[in-house]
Amino acid sequence: MPVWRYMELCLTHPGFGYYVSRDPLGREGDFTTAPEVSQMFGELLGLWAASVWKSIGSPQLVRLIELGPGRGTMMADALRALKVVPPLFQALHIHLIEINPVLREKQKATLAGVENLHWHASLGEVPGGSSIILANEYFDVLPIHQMVRGERGWHERTVEIDANDRLVFGVAPEPIPHFEQLLPPLVRAAPQGAVFEWRPDAEIMTIASRVRDEGGAALIIDYRHLRSDAGDTFQAIARHSFADPLQNPGRADVTAHVDFQALARGAQDMGARVHGPVTQGEFLKRLGVENRAVALMGKASLEISEDVASALKRLVEGGRGGMGSMFKVMAVSEPDLEQIAGLSDLPEATRTAAQ
C-alpha cells in the first residue's frame, strides 16, 4: 500500500489506530506538546484570539475552534486568559475537533463547566460564522504521500511485506506520468533516490475557505521546514524517543514534517491572506511570554519559579529539547485582515494584557 494509506491506518484505524485508542500525551505517554509544557502557551494563544476578535470587528458570536485539542489543556488555559475580556468571553462558542474517544472524555473533564462547548469529527461539521481556529501540532499527523525519483520519473513509495514477513519500504513499479511538472522548482533537480513528500491541500483549503467566507483567522503551529524541498521526514515517536515507523503499527505516533510553503500556497490559492511564518520562539516573545513568565515567577515559590523559567526556555529557545526554532507559526485570515498579533506589529493592548 502507499505510505499515505499506511500512515492513515496507523493513526485512525477504527479498531487499532493510534489516535482512536489511547492518550498519547505527557510523561506517561509518547510525547509532550507545548500546552503540556506550560500554561503560558495556551494563555498567550487566548490573548492572540482576543486580538483577532477585536481586529474583525468584535462580533457578538464567534466560534473558537481547536483542531486536535489533546486533553483540553490549551483550550482551558486560553479560556482562563479570555475571561479578562468579558464581551468576547460571552460571545464564544467553543468547538473541538476530536476523533479519539479517550481524549474526548479527558477534554470533558478538563473543560467541565464551560458553556457552549461542542465536539465534532471534522471542521466541516462546525456551523458557519466568524471563526478563530487553533491548530497546534495538527498538520504533522495528516497522511503524506512519498515520491521517490527513479530513472524514468517519480514513483509512489509503498509499504510492503518481505520474504521474512516484515514490513519494508518499496516503490510502485510505474512512475506517475508528468508528476515532475507539479513539483516545486527546488525539487526538480533532485537526484535519483531522492524522496519528496506532499500532503493533499484539502485541510488547508477547508480552513482558508472558511475564514475567507465567514471571517476570522486560523493559527497553525507545527514543525518543520519553511520551503518545499526533497527529504524523508517520515518518523515514529514512542515513549519520547524516535522509533522505526514500520514497527509496531498503531502503537506509536507516526508523523512527518510540515511544509509551510505548501500550506501558504494552498491558502492563497483559496483567496485567504497568509501571515508569517515565524519561529515559535519569536511569536511567543512578540506576544509577551517573557513578561508573563516574570509575572508568574513573582507570585511563586522558588521551586515553581525555576519550573517557569525552565518551561520558558523550552518554549522559546532552540537546541536540544527546545521548541523555539524547530516549531513555526503561520496564520491564515480573511483577505482584508492586514495585520495579526505575533506575526506583524503587535497591538499595545495585547502586549499589556500579557503582563
TIKOLVO-153664 format. One record per residue (C-alpha): residue in three letters; x, y, z; residue number from 1. Coordinates in steps of 0.25 Angstrom, whole numbers. Example, Ala and Ser with C-alpha at 12.3 -4.5 7.8 and 13.67 -1.06 7.14 Angstrom:
+---------+-------+-------+-------+-----+
: residuo :     X :     Y :     Z : num :
+---------+-------+-------+-------+-----+
:     ALA :    49 :   -18 :    31 :   1 :
:     SER :    55 :    -4 :    29 :   2 :
+---------+-------+-------+-------+-----+
//
This chain:
+---------+-------+-------+-------+-----+
: residuo :     X :     Y :     Z : num :
+---------+-------+-------+-------+-----+
:     MET :     0 :     0 :     0 :   1 :
:     PRO :     5 :    14 :    -2 :   2 :
:     VAL :    11 :    21 :    10 :   3 :
:     TRP :    -1 :    31 :    12 :   4 :
:     ARG :   -10 :    19 :    14 :   5 :
:     TYR :    -1 :    12 :    23 :   6 :
:     MET :     0 :    25 :    32 :   7 :
:     GLU :   -15 :    27 :    31 :   8 :
:     LEU :   -17 :    13 :    36 :   9 :
:     CYS :    -7 :    14 :    47 :  10 :
:     LEU :   -13 :    27 :    53 :  11 :
:     THR :   -28 :    26 :    50 :  12 :
:     HIS :   -32 :    11 :    48 :  13 :
:     PRO :   -45 :    10 :    56 :  14 :
:     GLY :   -40 :    -2 :    64 :  15 :
:     PHE :   -25 :    -1 :    65 :  16 :
:     GLY :   -22 :    13 :    61 :  17 :
:     TYR :   -12 :    21 :    70 :  18 :
:     TYR :   -21 :    33 :    71 :  19 :
:     VAL :   -34 :    26 :    74 :  20 :
:     SER :   -30 :    17 :    85 :  21 :
:     ARG :   -21 :    24 :    95 :  22 :
:     ASP :   -16 :    37 :   102 :  23 :
:     PRO :    -2 :    39 :    96 :  24 :
:     LEU :     2 :    51 :   103 :  25 :
:     GLY :    10 :    55 :   115 :  26 :
:     ARG :    21 :    47 :   123 :  27 :
:     GLU :    13 :    34 :   123 :  28 :
:     GLY :    10 :    36 :   108 :  29 :
:     ASP :    19 :    37 :    96 :  30 :
:     PHE :    21 :    51 :    94 :  31 :
:     THR :    19 :    65 :   101 :  32 :
:     THR :    13 :    77 :    93 :  33 :
:     ALA :    15 :    92 :    97 :  34 :
:     PRO :     2 :    93 :   104 :  35 :
:     GLU :     7 :    82 :   114 :  36 :
:     VAL :    20 :    89 :   116 :  37 :
:     SER :    14 :   102 :   122 :  38 :
:     GLN :     1 :   109 :   124 :  39 :
:     MET :     7 :   121 :   117 :  40 :
:     PHE :     6 :   115 :   103 :  41 :
:     GLY :    -9 :   114 :   104 :  42 :
:     GLU :   -11 :   127 :   111 :  43 :
:     LEU :    -4 :   135 :   100 :  44 :
:     LEU :   -12 :   128 :    89 :  45 :
:     GLY :   -24 :   132 :    97 :  46 :
:     LEU :   -19 :   147 :    96 :  47 :
:     TRP :   -16 :   145 :    82 :  48 :
:     ALA :   -30 :   140 :    79 :  49 :
:     ALA :   -35 :   153 :    87 :  50 :
:     SER :   -27 :   162 :    77 :  51 :
:     VAL :   -32 :   155 :    65 :  52 :
:     TRP :   -47 :   157 :    70 :  53 :
:     LYS :   -44 :   171 :    72 :  54 :
:     SER :   -38 :   172 :    58 :  55 :
:     ILE :   -50 :   166 :    51 :  56 :
:     GLY :   -60 :   176 :    58 :  57 :
:     SER :   -63 :   169 :    71 :  58 :
:     PRO :   -75 :   160 :    66 :  59 :
:     GLN :   -85 :   157 :    76 :  60 :
:     LEU :   -83 :   142 :    73 :  61 :
:     VAL :   -70 :   136 :    70 :  62 :
:     ARG :   -66 :   121 :    68 :  63 :
:     LEU :   -53 :   117 :    75 :  64 :
:     ILE :   -49 :   104 :    69 :  65 :
:     GLU :   -37 :    95 :    72 :  66 :
:     LEU :   -33 :    84 :    63 :  67 :
:     GLY :   -27 :    72 :    71 :  68 :
:     PRO :   -29 :    78 :    85 :  69 :
:     GLY :   -21 :    67 :    93 :  70 :
:     ARG :   -26 :    67 :   107 :  71 :
:     GLY :   -33 :    81 :   106 :  72 :
:     THR :   -21 :    87 :   113 :  73 :
:     MET :   -18 :    98 :   103 :  74 :
:     MET :   -33 :   102 :   102 :  75 :
:     ALA :   -34 :   103 :   117 :  76 :
:     ASP :   -22 :   112 :   118 :  77 :
:     ALA :   -27 :   120 :   107 :  78 :
:     LEU :   -41 :   122 :   113 :  79 :
:     ARG :   -35 :   126 :   126 :  80 :
:     ALA :   -28 :   137 :   119 :  81 :
:     LEU :   -40 :   141 :   111 :  82 :
:     LYS :   -48 :   144 :   124 :  83 :
:     VAL :   -41 :   157 :   125 :  84 :
:     VAL :   -49 :   161 :   112 :  85 :
:     PRO :   -63 :   159 :   117 :  86 :
:     PRO :   -70 :   163 :   104 :  87 :
:     LEU :   -62 :   153 :    96 :  88 :
:     PHE :   -64 :   142 :   107 :  89 :
:     GLN :   -79 :   144 :   106 :  90 :
:     ALA :   -78 :   143 :    91 :  91 :
:     LEU :   -71 :   130 :    90 :  92 :
:     HIS :   -76 :   117 :    85 :  93 :
:     ILE :   -65 :   106 :    87 :  94 :
:     HIS :   -63 :    95 :    76 :  95 :
:     LEU :   -53 :    83 :    78 :  96 :
:     ILE :   -50 :    75 :    66 :  97 :
:     GLU :   -46 :    61 :    72 :  98 :
:     ILE :   -48 :    47 :    68 :  99 :
:     ASN :   -41 :    40 :    80 : 100 :
:     PRO :   -52 :    36 :    90 : 101 :
:     VAL :   -42 :    34 :   101 : 102 :
:     LEU :   -37 :    49 :    99 : 103 :
:     ARG :   -51 :    54 :    98 : 104 :
:     GLU :   -54 :    49 :   112 : 105 :
:     LYS :   -42 :    56 :   117 : 106 :
:     GLN :   -46 :    69 :   110 : 107 :
:     LYS :   -59 :    68 :   116 : 108 :
:     ALA :   -53 :    67 :   130 : 109 :
:     THR :   -43 :    78 :   127 : 110 :
:     LEU :   -53 :    87 :   122 : 111 :
:     ALA :   -65 :    84 :   132 : 112 :
:     GLY :   -74 :    96 :   134 : 113 :
:     VAL :   -70 :   102 :   120 : 114 :
:     GLU :   -83 :   107 :   113 : 115 :
:     ASN :   -86 :   106 :    98 : 116 :
:     LEU :   -76 :    94 :    97 : 117 :
:     HIS :   -77 :    85 :    85 : 118 :
:     TRP :   -70 :    73 :    79 : 119 :
:     HIS :   -68 :    69 :    64 : 120 :
:     ALA :   -61 :    59 :    56 : 121 :
:     SER :   -57 :    69 :    45 : 122 :
:     LEU :   -56 :    84 :    43 : 123 :
:     GLY :   -67 :    83 :    33 : 124 :
:     GLU :   -77 :    80 :    43 : 125 :
:     VAL :   -76 :    93 :    51 : 126 :
:     PRO :   -87 :   103 :    48 : 127 :
:     GLY :   -84 :   116 :    40 : 128 :
:     GLY :   -80 :   129 :    46 : 129 :
:     SER :   -67 :   137 :    49 : 130 :
:     SER :   -57 :   127 :    54 : 131 :
:     ILE :   -43 :   127 :    61 : 132 :
:     ILE :   -37 :   114 :    59 : 133 :
:     LEU :   -25 :   108 :    67 : 134 :
:     ALA :   -17 :    96 :    61 : 135 :
:     ASN :    -5 :    93 :    69 : 136 :
:     GLU :     3 :    80 :    64 : 137 :
:     TYR :    -9 :    76 :    56 : 138 :
:     PHE :    -4 :    76 :    41 : 139 :
:     ASP :     8 :    67 :    44 : 140 :
:     VAL :     0 :    55 :    46 : 141 :
:     LEU :    -8 :    57 :    34 : 142 :
:     PRO :    -4 :    46 :    24 : 143 :
:     ILE :     7 :    49 :    14 : 144 :
:     HIS :    10 :    44 :     0 : 145 :
:     GLN :    24 :    40 :    -2 : 146 :
:     MET :    30 :    40 :   -16 : 147 :
:     VAL :    44 :    34 :   -20 : 148 :
:     ARG :    51 :    39 :   -32 : 149 :
:     GLY :    55 :    27 :   -41 : 150 :
:     GLU :    62 :    26 :   -55 : 151 :
:     ARG :    48 :    28 :   -62 : 152 :
:     GLY :    42 :    38 :   -53 : 153 :
:     TRP :    35 :    39 :   -39 : 154 :
:     HIS :    29 :    27 :   -33 : 155 :
:     GLU :    20 :    26 :   -21 : 156 :
:     ARG :    27 :    20 :    -9 : 157 :
:     THR :    20 :     8 :    -3 : 158 :
:     VAL :    20 :    -1 :     9 : 159 :
:     GLU :    21 :   -16 :     6 : 160 :
:     ILE :    23 :   -29 :    13 : 161 :
:     ASP :    37 :   -36 :    10 : 162 :
:     ALA :    40 :   -51 :    10 : 163 :
:     ASN :    42 :   -51 :    25 : 164 :
:     ASP :    28 :   -45 :    27 : 165 :
:     ARG :    34 :   -32 :    31 : 166 :
:     LEU :    29 :   -18 :    27 : 167 :
:     VAL :    39 :   -11 :    17 : 168 :
:     PHE :    38 :     1 :     8 : 169 :
:     GLY :    37 :    -1 :    -7 : 170 :
:     VAL :    33 :     7 :   -19 : 171 :
:     ALA :    21 :     6 :   -29 : 172 :
:     PRO :    27 :    -1 :   -42 : 173 :
:     GLU :    22 :    10 :   -51 : 174 :
:     PRO :    25 :    25 :   -50 : 175 :
:     ILE :    13 :    35 :   -49 : 176 :
:     PRO :    12 :    42 :   -62 : 177 :
:     HIS :    16 :    57 :   -63 : 178 :
:     PHE :    18 :    57 :   -48 : 179 :
:     GLU :    30 :    66 :   -49 : 180 :
:     GLN :    22 :    77 :   -55 : 181 :
:     LEU :    15 :    78 :   -42 : 182 :
:     LEU :    28 :    79 :   -34 : 183 :
:     PRO :    33 :    92 :   -27 : 184 :
:     PRO :    45 :    97 :   -35 : 185 :
:     LEU :    55 :    94 :   -24 : 186 :
:     VAL :    51 :    79 :   -25 : 187 :
:     ARG :    52 :    77 :   -40 : 188 :
:     ALA :    67 :    75 :   -39 : 189 :
:     ALA :    67 :    65 :   -28 : 190 :
:     PRO :    76 :    53 :   -31 : 191 :
:     GLN :    71 :    38 :   -33 : 192 :
:     GLY :    67 :    32 :   -20 : 193 :
:     ALA :    62 :    45 :   -14 : 194 :
:     VAL :    49 :    46 :    -6 : 195 :
:     PHE :    39 :    57 :    -8 : 196 :
:     GLU :    27 :    58 :     2 : 197 :
:     TRP :    14 :    65 :     0 : 198 :
:     ARG :     0 :    65 :     6 : 199 :
:     PRO :   -13 :    68 :    -1 : 200 :
:     ASP :   -18 :    82 :     1 : 201 :
:     ALA :   -32 :    78 :     5 : 202 :
:     GLU :   -30 :    82 :    20 : 203 :
:     ILE :   -23 :    96 :    18 : 204 :
:     MET :   -33 :    99 :     7 : 205 :
:     THR :   -45 :    96 :    16 : 206 :
:     ILE :   -39 :   105 :    27 : 207 :
:     ALA :   -35 :   116 :    17 : 208 :
:     SER :   -49 :   116 :    10 : 209 :
:     ARG :   -56 :   117 :    24 : 210 :
:     VAL :   -48 :   129 :    29 : 211 :
:     ARG :   -49 :   135 :    15 : 212 :
:     ASP :   -65 :   134 :    14 : 213 :
:     GLU :   -69 :   134 :    29 : 214 :
:     GLY :   -58 :   144 :    34 : 215 :
:     GLY :   -47 :   141 :    45 : 216 :
:     ALA :   -33 :   135 :    45 : 217 :
:     ALA :   -26 :   122 :    47 : 218 :
:     LEU :   -13 :   120 :    55 : 219 :
:     ILE :    -4 :   108 :    51 : 220 :
:     ILE :     7 :   103 :    59 : 221 :
:     ASP :    15 :    92 :    55 : 222 :
:     TYR :    29 :    87 :    51 : 223 :
:     ARG :    38 :    88 :    42 : 224 :
:     HIS :    42 :    93 :    28 : 225 :
:     LEU :    39 :   107 :    22 : 226 :
:     ARG :    40 :   103 :     8 : 227 :
:     SER :    37 :    91 :    -1 : 228 :
:     ASP :    49 :    82 :    -3 : 229 :
:     ALA :    53 :    68 :    -4 : 230 :
:     GLY :    55 :    59 :     8 : 231 :
:     ASP :    50 :    47 :    16 : 232 :
:     THR :    44 :    52 :    29 : 233 :
:     PHE :    34 :    40 :    32 : 234 :
:     GLN :    37 :    36 :    46 : 235 :
:     ALA :    31 :    30 :    59 : 236 :
:     ILE :    31 :    34 :    73 : 237 :
:     ALA :    29 :    25 :    85 : 238 :
:     ARG :    32 :    27 :    99 : 239 :
:     HIS :    38 :    41 :    96 : 240 :
:     SER :    48 :    34 :    86 : 241 :
:     PHE :    49 :    32 :    71 : 242 :
:     ALA :    45 :    19 :    66 : 243 :
:     ASP :    44 :    11 :    53 : 244 :
:     PRO :    31 :    15 :    47 : 245 :
:     LEU :    30 :     1 :    41 : 246 :
:     GLN :    30 :    -6 :    54 : 247 :
:     ASN :    18 :    -7 :    64 : 248 :
:     PRO :     8 :     0 :    54 : 249 :
:     GLY :    -3 :     6 :    62 : 250 :
:     ARG :     5 :     7 :    75 : 251 :
:     ALA :    14 :    19 :    72 : 252 :
:     ASP :    11 :    33 :    67 : 253 :
:     VAL :    15 :    34 :    53 : 254 :
:     THR :    18 :    48 :    47 : 255 :
:     ALA :    25 :    56 :    36 : 256 :
:     HIS :    30 :    70 :    36 : 257 :
:     VAL :    20 :    81 :    31 : 258 :
:     ASP :    23 :    88 :    18 : 259 :
:     PHE :    19 :   103 :    22 : 260 :
:     GLN :    21 :   107 :     8 : 261 :
:     ALA :    11 :    97 :     2 : 262 :
:     LEU :     1 :   101 :    13 : 263 :
:     ALA :     3 :   116 :     9 : 264 :
:     ARG :     1 :   113 :    -5 : 265 :
:     GLY :   -11 :   105 :    -3 : 266 :
:     ALA :   -17 :   116 :     6 : 267 :
:     GLN :   -14 :   127 :    -4 : 268 :
:     ASP :   -20 :   119 :   -15 : 269 :
:     MET :   -33 :   120 :    -8 : 270 :
:     GLY :   -32 :   135 :    -7 : 271 :
:     ALA :   -29 :   136 :     8 : 272 :
:     ARG :   -17 :   144 :    14 : 273 :
:     VAL :    -5 :   138 :    20 : 274 :
:     HIS :     3 :   144 :    31 : 275 :
:     GLY :    17 :   138 :    34 : 276 :
:     PRO :    22 :   128 :    37 : 277 :
:     VAL :    32 :   132 :    48 : 278 :
:     THR :    38 :   123 :    59 : 279 :
:     GLN :    30 :   119 :    71 : 280 :
:     GLY :    41 :   126 :    80 : 281 :
:     GLU :    39 :   139 :    72 : 282 :
:     PHE :    24 :   138 :    72 : 283 :
:     LEU :    23 :   136 :    87 : 284 :
:     LYS :    33 :   147 :    90 : 285 :
:     ARG :    25 :   157 :    82 : 286 :
:     LEU :    12 :   153 :    90 : 287 :
:     GLY :    19 :   155 :   103 : 288 :
:     VAL :    23 :   142 :   108 : 289 :
:     GLU :    35 :   147 :   115 : 290 :
:     ASN :    27 :   157 :   123 : 291 :
:     ARG :    16 :   146 :   126 : 292 :
:     ALA :    28 :   138 :   132 : 293 :
:     VAL :    33 :   149 :   141 : 294 :
:     ALA :    19 :   151 :   146 : 295 :
:     LEU :    17 :   137 :   149 : 296 :
:     MET :    30 :   136 :   156 : 297 :
:     GLY :    27 :   148 :   164 : 298 :
:     LYS :    16 :   141 :   171 : 299 :
:     ALA :    22 :   127 :   173 : 300 :
:     SER :    32 :   119 :   181 : 301 :
:     LEU :    46 :   117 :   177 : 302 :
:     GLU :    43 :   103 :   172 : 303 :
:     ILE :    31 :   107 :   164 : 304 :
:     SER :    39 :   119 :   159 : 305 :
:     GLU :    50 :   110 :   154 : 306 :
:     ASP :    40 :   102 :   147 : 307 :
:     VAL :    34 :   114 :   140 : 308 :
:     ALA :    48 :   118 :   135 : 309 :
:     SER :    51 :   104 :   130 : 310 :
:     ALA :    37 :   104 :   123 : 311 :
:     LEU :    40 :   118 :   116 : 312 :
:     LYS :    54 :   113 :   112 : 313 :
:     ARG :    48 :   101 :   105 : 314 :
:     LEU :    37 :   108 :    98 : 315 :
:     VAL :    45 :   119 :    92 : 316 :
:     GLU :    59 :   114 :    91 : 317 :
:     GLY :    66 :   105 :    81 : 318 :
:     GLY :    76 :    94 :    83 : 319 :
:     ARG :    73 :    80 :    89 : 320 :
:     GLY :    60 :    79 :    95 : 321 :
:     GLY :    56 :    93 :    91 : 322 :
:     MET :    43 :    96 :    83 : 323 :
:     GLY :    46 :   111 :    79 : 324 :
:     SER :    53 :   109 :    66 : 325 :
:     MET :    48 :    96 :    62 : 326 :
:     PHE :    33 :   100 :    62 : 327 :
:     LYS :    28 :   110 :    52 : 328 :
:     VAL :    15 :   119 :    53 : 329 :
:     MET :     7 :   123 :    42 : 330 :
:     ALA :    -7 :   130 :    41 : 331 :
:     VAL :   -18 :   129 :    30 : 332 :
:     SER :   -28 :   140 :    31 : 333 :
:     GLU :   -39 :   147 :    23 : 334 :
:     PRO :   -33 :   155 :    12 : 335 :
:     ASP :   -35 :   169 :    18 : 336 :
:     LEU :   -29 :   166 :    31 : 337 :
:     GLU :   -15 :   172 :    28 : 338 :
:     GLN :    -8 :   170 :    42 : 339 :
:     ILE :    -9 :   159 :    52 : 340 :
:     ALA :    -2 :   159 :    66 : 341 :
:     GLY :    11 :   152 :    67 : 342 :
:     LEU :    13 :   151 :    52 : 343 :
:     SER :    13 :   166 :    49 : 344 :
:     ASP :    13 :   178 :    58 : 345 :
:     LEU :     7 :   175 :    72 : 346 :
:     PRO :    -4 :   183 :    77 : 347 :
:     GLU :    -1 :   190 :    90 : 348 :
:     ALA :   -14 :   184 :    97 : 349 :
:     THR :    -9 :   170 :    95 : 350 :
:     ARG :     5 :   173 :   100 : 351 :
:     THR :    -1 :   180 :   112 : 352 :
:     ALA :   -10 :   168 :   115 : 353 :
:     ALA :     1 :   158 :   114 : 354 :
:     GLN :     8 :   166 :   126 : 355 :
+---------+-------+-------+-------+-----+
//
